[in-house]
């Protein structure tokens, strides 16, 4: 590997990179750690910063995925009982931890080293991506409800008046923030812990190069630890060496996967692995969007149940006067729904914006989606086909230019400006079936 700088030996042995440095100093230190600090003569690590940053978030066909809840189990060797991972990962980690303990007792390891290496216990594991997306969704709803200043001349009186306004808001926000769960999981707000394939044996700052070098990389037992992890199906994260990631489809990792079978008794292979242990998020994008809009209106009824409407009155002298009258917004009735066409139109446009407009133009995708809908109207199969078709058009653009700029924490001033623009923005384009 060519080096960015001619690093002095003192720097190589003493990396001090951290997140508080100036841009120039940080670039030097990050390059130093990347190129020199991690030993080249030991088991190759996972490059989660510069290479495999979507590991565990997508399948080989580039579909966004999350673990199936039924396949998650409590980690046997953990510091608490609320840590989970995929079943075969737990099996492998248990065997790995026992191996490290045996190595210590038989004198293969230095007893004075970092105890987390020779007595590994899970301290961090699976994080529910759906829960985090729901919180993200609720934050977007709250931002709209709190910042929206409606006109007294044209107030939101019921769900049918609210619906197009909120849809315009979602379309505007999707230009800078992920809206669908499918896109949100690919954002930097969701770590690979959401995959169920990753276990941390410490909770440290991965931005502190000095800490990870001194406590892990330079530890006398680190080389043995990295090699043993590989033997039991794991790979060490180069930029957080206390994190172990399941190294899929190696002989070592498949040894533990082989203990499981599909529901029909078939052996699990690379071809059916993701189908067995994971769920494709795009399958829920349409229903998620529908519930998103309903939840937003429900929240509006709670936070701002009353609207001000202008009431015109006349005096005997024929003077026309305007008076504000307070009224309650109407609850959503069963007949007030987001129609299939509205869901299709909105989801396609959102996915288009989420892809940084790199995919096909929405109108061309809508045309084919309508054809699918006419073939399978209001059926589960039809919804699945449409969801798959939309995803097929935009999943190939999972590295759009806007993702590295996404700030999941909402900027309230920017959000308020977007909401203000919604009132004057045109309604989403419509195309008849």
C-alpha positions as CSV (number, residue, x, y, z in Angstrom):
1,X,0.0,0.0,0.0
2,X,1.4,3.4,-1.0
3,X,1.6,5.9,1.9
4,X,0.0,9.3,1.9
5,X,2.9,10.7,4.0
6,X,6.4,9.6,5.0
7,X,5.3,8.9,8.6
8,X,8.0,9.1,11.4
9,X,8.3,6.0,13.6
10,X,7.3,8.1,16.6
11,X,3.9,8.9,15.0
12,X,3.4,5.3,13.9
13,X,3.7,4.1,17.4
14,X,1.7,6.9,18.9
15,X,-1.4,7.7,16.9
16,X,-3.4,10.5,18.5
17,X,-6.2,11.1,16.0
18,X,-9.6,12.2,17.4
19,X,-12.7,14.0,16.3
20,X,-11.7,17.3,17.9
21,X,-8.7,18.0,15.7
22,X,-8.5,20.5,12.9
23,X,-9.3,19.2,9.5
24,X,-5.6,19.1,8.4
25,X,-4.5,17.4,11.6
26,X,-7.4,14.9,11.5
27,X,-6.6,14.0,7.8
28,X,-3.0,13.3,8.8
29,X,-3.9,11.2,11.8
30,X,-6.6,9.3,10.1
31,X,-4.3,8.5,7.2
32,X,-1.6,7.4,9.7
33,X,-3.9,4.9,11.4
34,X,-5.4,3.6,8.2
35,X,-2.0,3.1,6.5
36,X,0.4,2.2,9.3
37,X,-1.1,1.6,12.8
38,X,-2.9,-1.6,12.2
39,X,-0.4,-4.5,11.7
40,X,-0.2,-5.8,8.1
41,X,1.2,-9.2,9.1
42,X,-1.9,-10.4,11.1
43,X,-5.4,-11.4,10.1
44,X,-6.9,-8.9,7.7
45,X,-9.6,-6.7,9.4
46,X,-12.9,-5.3,8.2
47,X,-12.6,-1.8,6.8
48,X,-15.9,-0.4,8.0
49,X,-15.0,3.2,7.3
50,X,-13.7,3.2,3.8
51,X,-14.9,0.0,2.3
52,X,-17.7,-2.2,3.9
53,X,-19.8,0.6,5.4
54,X,-23.0,-1.0,4.3
55,X,-22.1,-4.5,5.5
56,X,-25.1,-6.2,7.0
57,X,-27.5,-3.6,5.6
58,X,-27.9,-5.0,2.1
59,X,-28.1,-8.4,0.5
60,X,-26.2,-9.5,-2.6
61,X,-29.0,-8.0,-4.8
62,X,-28.6,-4.6,-3.0
63,X,-31.9,-4.9,-1.3
64,X,-32.0,-3.1,2.1
65,X,-32.5,-5.7,4.8
66,X,-33.1,-6.1,8.5
67,X,-32.9,-9.3,10.6
68,X,-36.1,-11.3,11.1
69,X,-37.0,-10.9,14.7
70,X,-37.7,-14.6,15.1
71,X,-34.0,-15.3,14.4
72,X,-32.6,-13.1,17.2
73,X,-31.5,-14.7,20.5
74,X,-30.1,-13.5,23.8
75,X,-26.3,-13.5,23.8
76,X,-25.0,-16.1,26.2
77,X,-21.8,-14.4,27.2
78,X,-22.8,-10.8,27.8
79,X,-22.7,-8.1,30.5
80,X,-26.5,-7.9,30.6
81,X,-29.5,-9.9,29.6
82,X,-30.9,-7.4,27.0
83,X,-28.2,-8.0,24.3
84,X,-29.2,-9.9,21.2
85,X,-27.8,-11.1,17.9
86,X,-28.6,-13.7,15.3
87,X,-28.7,-17.3,16.6
88,X,-25.6,-18.6,14.8
89,X,-23.6,-15.5,15.8
90,X,-24.3,-16.3,19.4
91,X,-23.2,-19.9,18.9
92,X,-19.9,-18.7,17.3
93,X,-19.3,-16.0,19.9
94,X,-19.8,-18.4,22.8
95,X,-17.3,-20.8,21.3
96,X,-14.9,-18.0,20.6
97,X,-15.1,-16.7,24.2
98,X,-14.5,-20.1,25.6
99,X,-11.5,-20.6,23.4
100,X,-10.0,-17.3,24.6
101,X,-10.5,-18.4,28.2
102,X,-8.8,-21.7,27.6
103,X,-5.9,-20.0,25.8
104,X,-5.4,-17.8,28.9
105,X,-5.5,-20.8,31.3
106,X,-3.1,-22.8,29.2
107,X,-0.6,-20.0,29.1
108,X,-1.1,-19.0,25.4
109,X,-2.0,-15.4,26.4
110,X,-0.4,-12.8,28.5
111,X,-2.4,-12.3,31.7
112,X,-1.4,-8.7,32.0
113,X,-3.1,-7.6,28.8
114,X,-6.5,-6.1,28.1
115,X,-9.0,-8.4,29.9
116,X,-11.6,-7.8,27.3
117,X,-9.5,-9.7,24.8
118,X,-9.0,-12.9,26.9
119,X,-12.3,-12.8,28.7
120,X,-14.7,-11.3,26.0
121,X,-18.2,-10.4,27.0
122,X,-20.7,-8.7,24.8
123,X,-21.3,-5.1,25.8
124,X,-23.0,-3.9,22.6
125,X,-25.0,-5.8,20.1
126,X,-28.2,-5.7,18.0
127,X,-30.0,-2.3,17.7
128,X,-33.5,-2.4,16.4
129,X,-33.5,-0.3,13.1
130,X,-37.3,-0.2,12.9
131,X,-37.5,1.4,16.3
132,X,-35.0,4.0,15.3
133,X,-36.8,4.7,12.0
134,X,-40.1,5.1,13.9
135,X,-38.4,7.7,16.1
136,X,-37.1,9.4,13.0
137,X,-40.6,9.3,11.5
138,X,-42.1,10.8,14.6
139,X,-39.6,13.6,14.6
140,X,-40.6,14.5,11.1
141,X,-44.2,14.5,12.1
142,X,-43.5,16.6,15.2
143,X,-41.6,19.1,13.1
144,X,-44.5,19.5,10.7
145,X,-47.1,19.8,13.4
146,X,-45.2,22.3,15.5
147,X,-44.0,24.5,12.7
148,X,-47.0,24.6,10.4
149,X,-48.9,27.9,10.5
150,X,-52.1,27.4,8.6
151,X,-54.1,30.1,6.9
152,X,-57.3,31.2,8.6
153,X,-58.8,31.6,5.1
154,X,-58.0,28.0,4.2
155,X,-57.5,26.0,7.4
156,X,-57.1,22.2,7.7
157,X,-60.5,21.1,8.9
158,X,-60.3,17.4,8.2
159,X,-58.1,14.6,7.0
160,X,-58.8,15.1,3.3
161,X,-57.5,18.7,3.5
162,X,-54.5,17.6,5.6
163,X,-53.4,14.8,3.3
164,X,-52.1,16.7,0.2
165,X,-50.4,19.3,2.4
166,X,-48.5,16.6,4.4
167,X,-47.6,14.7,1.2
168,X,-46.1,17.9,-0.2
169,X,-44.1,18.2,3.0
170,X,-42.8,14.6,2.7
171,X,-41.7,15.2,-0.9
172,X,-39.9,18.3,0.1
173,X,-38.1,16.7,3.0
174,X,-37.1,13.6,1.0
175,X,-34.8,15.8,-1.1
176,X,-32.5,16.1,2.0
177,X,-33.6,13.4,4.5
178,X,-34.5,9.7,4.2
179,X,-38.2,9.2,4.5
180,X,-38.7,5.5,3.9
181,X,-37.3,2.8,6.2
182,X,-35.5,1.4,3.2
183,X,-33.4,4.6,2.7
184,X,-33.1,5.4,6.4
185,X,-31.3,2.2,7.2
186,X,-28.7,3.0,4.6
187,X,-28.0,6.4,6.3
188,X,-25.2,7.0,8.8
189,X,-27.7,7.0,11.6
190,X,-28.0,3.3,11.5
191,X,-24.8,1.3,12.3
192,X,-24.1,-2.2,11.3
193,X,-25.3,-3.3,14.7
194,X,-28.7,-3.3,13.2
195,X,-27.7,-6.4,11.2
196,X,-27.5,-8.8,14.2
197,X,-24.1,-9.8,12.8
198,X,-22.0,-7.6,15.1
199,X,-20.9,-7.8,18.7
200,X,-18.9,-5.3,20.7
201,X,-16.8,-6.4,23.7
202,X,-16.2,-2.8,24.9
203,X,-17.9,0.5,24.6
204,X,-15.2,2.9,23.5
205,X,-14.9,6.0,21.3
206,X,-14.0,4.7,17.8
207,X,-12.8,8.2,16.9
208,X,-10.0,8.0,19.5
209,X,-7.0,6.5,17.6
210,X,-4.8,6.6,20.6
211,X,-7.2,4.6,22.7
212,X,-7.8,1.9,20.1
213,X,-4.1,1.5,19.4
214,X,-2.9,1.4,23.1
215,X,-5.7,-0.7,24.5
216,X,-6.1,-3.1,21.5
217,X,-3.8,-3.0,18.5
218,X,-0.6,-2.8,20.7
219,X,-1.9,-5.3,23.3
220,X,0.3,-8.4,23.5
221,X,-2.7,-10.6,22.9
222,X,-4.2,-8.7,20.0
223,X,-2.7,-10.9,17.2
224,X,-3.9,-14.0,18.9
225,X,-7.4,-12.4,19.4
226,X,-7.7,-11.4,15.7
227,X,-6.6,-14.9,14.5
228,X,-9.0,-16.6,17.0
229,X,-11.9,-14.4,15.9
230,X,-11.3,-15.5,12.3
231,X,-11.2,-19.1,13.3
232,X,-14.6,-18.8,14.9
233,X,-16.2,-16.9,12.0
234,X,-15.6,-13.3,13.0
235,X,-13.5,-10.5,11.6
236,X,-12.2,-7.6,13.6
237,X,-13.3,-4.1,12.7
238,X,-10.1,-2.1,11.9
239,X,-11.5,1.2,13.2
240,X,-13.1,-0.3,16.3
241,X,-11.0,-3.4,17.1
242,X,-13.3,-4.2,20.0
243,X,-16.1,-4.9,17.5
244,X,-16.4,-8.4,16.0
245,X,-18.4,-8.8,12.8
246,X,-19.6,-12.1,11.5
247,X,-17.6,-12.9,8.4
248,X,-20.3,-14.4,6.1
249,X,-19.8,-17.3,3.9
250,X,-16.3,-18.4,5.1
251,X,-15.9,-22.0,6.1
252,X,-15.5,-20.9,9.7
253,X,-18.7,-18.9,9.8
254,X,-20.8,-21.4,7.8
255,X,-19.8,-24.1,10.4
256,X,-22.3,-22.5,12.8
257,X,-24.9,-21.6,10.2
258,X,-25.0,-25.3,9.3
259,X,-26.6,-26.0,12.6
260,X,-29.8,-24.5,11.3
261,X,-32.3,-25.4,8.6
262,X,-35.1,-23.7,6.6
263,X,-38.7,-24.3,7.6
264,X,-38.8,-27.1,5.0
265,X,-35.7,-28.7,6.4
266,X,-33.3,-27.6,3.7
267,X,-29.6,-26.8,4.4
268,X,-28.9,-23.1,4.5
269,X,-26.4,-22.0,1.9
270,X,-25.2,-18.7,0.5
271,X,-28.1,-18.8,-2.0
272,X,-30.9,-18.9,0.6
273,X,-29.1,-17.4,3.7
274,X,-30.6,-13.9,3.4
275,X,-34.1,-15.3,2.7
276,X,-33.9,-17.4,5.9
277,X,-32.5,-14.8,8.4
278,X,-33.4,-11.4,7.0
279,X,-36.4,-9.4,5.7
280,X,-36.4,-7.0,2.8
281,X,-37.5,-3.6,4.0
282,X,-39.0,-2.5,0.6
283,X,-41.9,-4.9,1.2
284,X,-43.2,-2.6,3.9
285,X,-42.6,0.7,2.2
286,X,-46.2,1.2,1.0
287,X,-47.9,0.3,4.3
288,X,-45.3,2.3,6.2
289,X,-46.0,5.4,4.1
290,X,-49.8,5.0,4.7
291,X,-49.4,4.7,8.4
292,X,-46.9,7.6,8.3
293,X,-49.6,9.9,7.0
294,X,-52.3,8.6,9.3
295,X,-50.0,9.0,12.3
296,X,-49.3,12.6,11.3
297,X,-52.9,13.6,11.2
298,X,-53.5,11.9,14.6
299,X,-50.7,13.9,16.0
300,X,-52.1,17.1,14.6
301,X,-55.4,16.4,16.3
302,X,-53.6,16.0,19.7
303,X,-51.2,19.0,19.4
304,X,-53.5,21.4,17.5
305,X,-57.0,20.1,17.8
306,X,-58.6,23.6,17.1
307,X,-58.3,25.7,14.1
308,X,-59.3,29.3,13.4
309,X,-61.6,29.9,10.6
310,X,-62.8,33.2,9.1
311,X,-66.5,33.9,9.4
312,X,-68.0,36.6,7.3
313,X,-70.8,38.7,8.8
314,X,-72.7,41.7,7.4
315,X,-74.0,44.8,9.2
316,X,-77.2,46.6,8.2
317,X,-75.2,49.3,6.5
318,X,-73.8,46.5,4.2
319,X,-70.4,46.5,5.6
320,X,-68.6,43.1,5.3
321,X,-66.7,42.0,8.3
322,X,-64.5,39.1,9.1
323,X,-64.4,37.3,12.4
324,X,-62.3,34.4,13.5
325,X,-64.2,31.4,14.8
326,X,-62.5,28.5,16.7
327,X,-63.5,25.0,15.6
328,X,-62.4,21.4,16.3
329,X,-60.8,19.5,13.5
330,X,-62.8,16.5,12.4
331,X,-61.4,13.0,13.4
332,X,-60.5,10.9,10.4
333,X,-63.4,8.7,9.3
334,X,-63.1,5.2,7.9
335,X,-63.9,6.6,4.5
336,X,-61.0,9.1,4.6
337,X,-58.0,7.1,3.4
338,X,-54.8,7.5,1.4
339,X,-55.8,6.0,-1.9
340,X,-53.6,3.4,-3.7
341,X,-52.8,5.9,-6.4
342,X,-51.7,8.5,-3.9
343,X,-49.5,5.9,-2.1
344,X,-47.9,4.8,-5.4
345,X,-47.4,8.4,-6.7
346,X,-45.9,9.5,-3.4
347,X,-43.7,6.5,-2.7
348,X,-42.2,6.6,-6.2
349,X,-41.4,10.3,-6.0
350,X,-39.9,10.0,-2.5
351,X,-37.7,7.1,-3.6
352,X,-36.6,9.2,-6.6
353,X,-35.6,12.0,-4.4
354,X,-33.9,9.7,-1.9
355,X,-31.8,8.4,-4.7
356,X,-30.6,12.0,-5.4
357,X,-32.7,11.9,-8.6
358,X,-30.3,9.2,-10.0
359,X,-33.0,6.8,-10.9
360,X,-35.6,6.8,-13.7
361,X,-38.0,9.8,-13.8
362,X,-41.0,9.2,-11.6
363,X,-43.6,9.4,-14.3
364,X,-42.2,6.5,-16.2
365,X,-42.1,4.3,-13.1
366,X,-45.6,5.4,-12.2
367,X,-47.0,4.2,-15.5
368,X,-45.8,0.7,-15.1
369,X,-46.8,0.7,-11.4
370,X,-50.4,1.6,-12.5
371,X,-50.4,-1.4,-14.9
372,X,-49.4,-3.7,-12.1
373,X,-52.1,-2.3,-9.9
374,X,-54.8,-2.8,-12.5
375,X,-53.7,-6.4,-12.8
376,X,-53.7,-7.0,-9.0
377,X,-55.9,-4.3,-7.5
378,X,-56.1,-4.1,-3.7
379,X,-54.4,-7.4,-3.2
380,X,-51.4,-8.5,-1.1
381,X,-49.8,-9.9,-4.2
382,X,-50.4,-6.6,-6.1
383,X,-48.8,-4.5,-3.3
384,X,-45.8,-6.9,-3.2
385,X,-45.3,-6.7,-6.9
386,X,-45.6,-2.9,-6.9
387,X,-43.2,-2.6,-4.0
388,X,-40.7,-4.8,-5.7
389,X,-41.0,-2.9,-8.9
390,X,-40.4,0.5,-7.3
391,X,-37.4,-0.9,-5.4
392,X,-36.0,-2.5,-8.5
393,X,-35.8,0.9,-10.1
394,X,-34.1,2.7,-7.3
395,X,-32.2,0.1,-5.2
396,X,-29.2,0.3,-7.6
397,X,-28.6,3.8,-6.5
398,X,-27.8,3.0,-2.9
399,X,-24.7,5.3,-2.9
400,X,-26.3,8.6,-3.8
401,X,-24.3,11.8,-3.4
402,X,-26.6,13.1,-0.7
403,X,-26.1,10.3,1.8
404,X,-22.8,11.6,3.2
405,X,-24.5,14.9,3.8
406,X,-27.6,13.6,5.6
407,X,-28.0,15.0,9.1
408,X,-30.7,13.0,10.8
409,X,-31.1,15.5,13.6
410,X,-33.7,17.9,12.2
411,X,-32.6,21.6,11.8
412,X,-35.7,23.3,13.0
413,X,-35.1,26.6,11.2
414,X,-34.6,24.7,7.9
415,X,-37.6,22.5,8.6
416,X,-39.8,25.6,9.3
417,X,-38.7,27.1,6.0
418,X,-39.6,23.9,4.2
419,X,-43.0,23.8,5.9
420,X,-43.6,27.4,5.0
421,X,-42.9,26.7,1.4
422,X,-45.3,23.8,1.4
423,X,-48.4,26.1,1.5
424,X,-47.4,27.8,-1.8
425,X,-45.9,24.7,-3.5
426,X,-48.0,23.0,-6.2
427,X,-49.7,19.7,-5.4
428,X,-47.9,16.5,-6.4
429,X,-48.3,15.7,-10.0
430,X,-51.1,13.3,-10.8
431,X,-51.5,10.8,-13.5
432,X,-54.8,8.9,-14.1
433,X,-54.7,5.1,-14.2
